[in-house]
């Protein structure tokens, strides 16, 4: 077990280096000059341009800039934006609301996804089963940003059920709309996975045998002997 964990950790090193190198490369492959973009319509002086190039290490070779980036990353320094804001400060300001939103989305997708998948699995080929599978297919097909726009427009603006926009420090109830959007995609996967697991479990021999022995008329699971008309 220790050897397996050690090998997986070693495999993570080239993956990490490759991912960071690709992201770092794509940033600098974008057209335009980031220093000139800071000034907008104005033109910086040669001294200002040179000072900013040195501050952001843009006067260094590409691989030197990448090594500086890795060194800062390992020291917990994510750098500053081209607007002069510390990236760590931005993350600290947004982390609390991001954590609340993520927790709420996870709870929604697990509770409703497992419940819907369980009922769909127990009532295979029923109307509920077909409708839930159709809805899950639609949720998987829709991109998240499209679903977010639809939910914001209809549920937030037209029907006024939720607040269309929220900010930091809002109560949990105001995070419900974006949490529903974030949970929608994983909700579809949870429904399908739970449904498949329930159907597979019901077909196991020990479940079928227990169901037949527990039913007075010998019906298969679920038994309808005790249903009221």
N, C-alpha and C positions, 0 to 999 in steps of 0.2 A: 504494500500500500504506500509506504514511504517513497519507494522508487518510482511508483506511478505518479505521485504528486510532484516529485522532483523533476521528472521528465516533462510533465505538463507545464511546470513553471519555466523550464528551459525553452519549451516551444513558444511560450508567450513572449519571450524576448525578441525574436525576429518579427513576430506579428506586431508588437508595439513599435519597433523601429521602422518597419515598413509603413504602418499606418501614419505615424507622425511625419515621416519623410514625404509621403504622398500629399498629405494635407498641407504641409509647409511648402511643397513645390507648387501646388495648385494656387495658393495665395499669391505667389510671386509670378505666376504665369498669366494672371489677370492683366488685361491691357490698362495702360495709364500709369501715371507717376503718383504714388501715394503722398509724397511731400507736396507736390503742386495741388493735389486735391484738398489738402488742409487749408489752403489759402483761397479756394474758390475762384472768384473772378480776379482776385489780386495776384500780383506777381511778387514772389519773395526776392529779397536781395541775395547776392551770392553768399554773403556771410550767413544769413539765416538758413539758406538752403544747405550749406555745408555743415552747419551746427546740427540741424535736424537729421541729416544723413548720418552723422557720427553718433548722435543720440540713439537712433534706432538701428545702428550697425549696418545700415544699407550701403556704406562705403566699403564693406568687407566682401570677400568672395562668398559665393553661395554656400559652400560646404562649411565655411567658417561661421556664417550666420546660423546654419543649422545646428552646429555644435554648441554655439552660445545659447540657442533656444533650448536644446536638451539640458544643458547645465542649469539654466534658470528653472526649467521645468522640474528637475530633480530637487532643487532647493525650494520648491513651493512658490516660486515667483512666476506668475503667468504673464508678467509684463504690463504694459500700458497700451491703451487704445491710441489711435492717431488723434483723438480729441483730448488726450492727456489724462484720461481716467484710468485708475488702477483696475485691472481685470478682477483681482481678488476682492476689491471693495464692491464691485458690481455683483459678483457671485454671492457675497455675504448679504447684500441687501435683498436679493431676489430668492435666496435659498429658503427662507421660512415659508413664503407663500407657495413656492414650488413643492416643498415637502408636503404641505397640507393638501395641495391639489393632487399630488401623486397618491397619497394615502387614501383620499376620498375616491379617486378613480379605481384603485385596486379593490377597495371594499365593494364598490358598485358592480364591477365586472365579476367578482367572485360570487357574491351573494345572488345576483340575478342570473348570472351565467350558469351556475350550478343548479339553481332552482328550475330554470327553463329547460336545461339539458336533461335533468332528471325526469321531469314530466314527459318530455318528448321521447325519452328512451323507454319509459314505462308504457307509453301510448304510441308505440311505433305504428306508422302509416295512418295515424289519425289526422284530423284536420289541424289540430294544434301542432302536431309534428311537422306537417308540410308547411304550415305558416311560419313556424320558428325557423325551419331550414331556409325558407325563402328570405326571411328577414336577415338571417345571418349571412347569406350569400350577398345580399345587397350591401350590407355593412362592410363586408370584405372588399367588395368591388369599388366602393366610394373612397376616394382619397380623403385623408383627415381634414385637410384645409377646405375641401368642398363641403363636407359634412358640418364643419364648424360654421361656415358661412350660412348654410341652410338653417341650422339650429339657431344661430344668432338672429337671423332675419325673421323667421316664423315664430319661434318661442320667445325671443327677447323683444322684438320690435312690434310684430303684428299682434301676437296674442298677449304680450306683456306678462308672461308667466314667470320669467326670470329676468334679472338685470342683464342687458346686452353687453355691458362692459364692467369690469371690476378692477380694483387697484389693490395695493398692498394694505394689509390690516383689516380686510373686510371679514365679516362673519362667515362661518362655514356654509351657510345656506346660499350665499351669493356665489360660492365656488361650484355650485351644483351643475350649472350649465356647461362650463368648460370641462368639468370632471366627467359628465356624461359623454361628451364628445371624445375625450381621451380614452374612456372605457369602452367605447362602442366597438372598436376593432378587436380588442382582446376579448370582449364579451362574445363576439361571434365564434372565436376559436374555442373559448371555454364551453360554450353551448355544444358545439360539434364534438369536442373531446369527451365531455360528460355523457352525451347521448350515446356515442360509440362505446364507451366503457360500460354503461348500464346495459345496453343490448348484448354486449359480449358476455357480461357477468350472468345475465338471465339465461343464456344458452349453456352455461356450465352444467355438468351432470349433477353436482351436489345441490344446485339451486332447483333444478327441475324435479329431482327426487324429493326434496323437502317440500316443494309446493304440492306435488301430487299426494304425498302422505298427509299433509295438513288440511286437505280439502275433503269434505265428506263425500262429494260426488266424484272425486278423482280428477277434477279439472286442473288444467295447467295454470301456472301463475299468470296473472293474479286471479285468485279465486273469487267467484261471484255468488257464492252460496249465501252470504250474509248481507248482500245488497238489498236495500228496501226499494220497493216499487213506488 
